[in-house]
């Protein structure tokens, strides 16, 4: 029996790549007791220092409710603290704990680097540059409004 036409499309291949990437990432993050997306939250705070929940909402491009839930879970697991601002009690800032800083640093420096190396294994520098350019074009095309 022939495969359906959809199985040979670039879209189908991208979906398959995304699934495998997410699963590999989840396996790696499980070692830190984290789930997909939480590492991006930690990385934002690591790079930006103490941040407000509104800044995180904008930077992560998610809803305020998503940021609140992530912050609650990360705080519960000891990765960060949340503090109300002295000047405006409505504003909440998040800061990484030592555990959060160590996890974010190791994930950025080691874990994601391993996954990146696996993705581009057996590719020449030129192929890596071309792949990056093509993927950026795909993203731009998808984001484009018609």
Secondary structure, DSSP 8 states (H G I E B T S, - for coil): ----GGGGSHHHHHHHHHHHHHHHHHHHHHTTT--TTHHHHHHHHHHH-SEEHHHHHHHHT--HHHHHHHHHHHHHTTSEEEEE-SS-TT-EEEEE-HHHHHHHHHIIIIIHHHHHHHHTTT--HHHHHHHHHHHHHHHHHHH---
